[in-house]
Amino acid sequence: MLLFVGDLIDVKTGDYNSLVFRSEKYDFGLGEVVPCSQSIGITEETMKFLDSYKKSIGQKVTIAVNAIVTKNKTVYFMSQSDILAIDKKQ
């Protein structure tokens, strides 16, 4: 299990339930770090925390996740807990 820390910007529900975080990645074409989003799938076991996730939108939070690596080396993160910590913005 890993801990993911980031600014939660949205909670998406529907066919694929996910938490959306503000993030950054290195863009090889530009040769610099650029803004992006990072999605973490919400598992069936953690759907019970949906209200807590929605209340935490706009805050920097910590959540436990599992990383799943596919054969083509894509990494997916899946939620494993409720919000563990909130760093309230001033």
N, C-alpha and C positions, 0 to 999 in steps of 0.2 A: 504494500500500500504506500502511496505517495501523498504528500500534502501539496495542494495547489493554492497559491496565494495570488489574488488579483482583484481588479475592479469589476464587479458584476454589473453588466449594463443591460441585460435582458434575460427573461425566462421564456423560452418558446415551448408551446405545447401543441400537440397535433399528432401527425404520423410519427414524428421523431421528436421526443421531448429533450430539451437541452438547456443548459445554462450557457450564456454568452458573456465572455470576459473581454475587456480591452487588453490588447497585447501588442507585442512588437516582434518582427522577424527580420532576418538579414536577407536583403534582396540582392542576389548575385548580379543581375543585370544593371542595377543602379550602383552597386557597391556600397550600400549603406543600410542602416536599420530603418525600417518603415513601419508605420502603424498597421495593425491588423486586428482581427478578432480571433478568439480561441473558444471553440465549443466543447462542452463537457456533457456527454449523454447522461440523462437521468434514468437510472435503472428502476425496474418495477419495485424493488425493495425500498428505494428512497423517494418514491412518489408521495409518500406520506409527509414529506418535508416540503412539499410544493409551496404552501403558504409562507413558511419561513424563508424559502428562497426568494419569493416575490417581495417580501418585506425588506429584504437586504439589497434590493436593486439600488445602484448608485453608491454603494459602499465597498470598501476594500475588505474582502473576506478570505477566510481560510477554509478549505474543504478537503476531505480525504477522497482520493481517487485511485482507481486501478488503471494501469496502462495496458492496452491490448495492441500488440504489434502484428500486422498482417504479413502474408508471404511477400508482398511487394514493398515491405518496410514502411507502410503507413502506420502511424501511431494514433489510436483512438483512446480518449480518456473517458472513464465512466465513473459517475458519482458513487460514493460508498458511505456517505454520512450526511448529517445535517450540517449547517454552518457551524464550524468549530470556534471561530473567533471573528470578531468584527473590529476593524480599525476605522472608527468614525472620523470622517473628514471634518476638519475645523471650518 
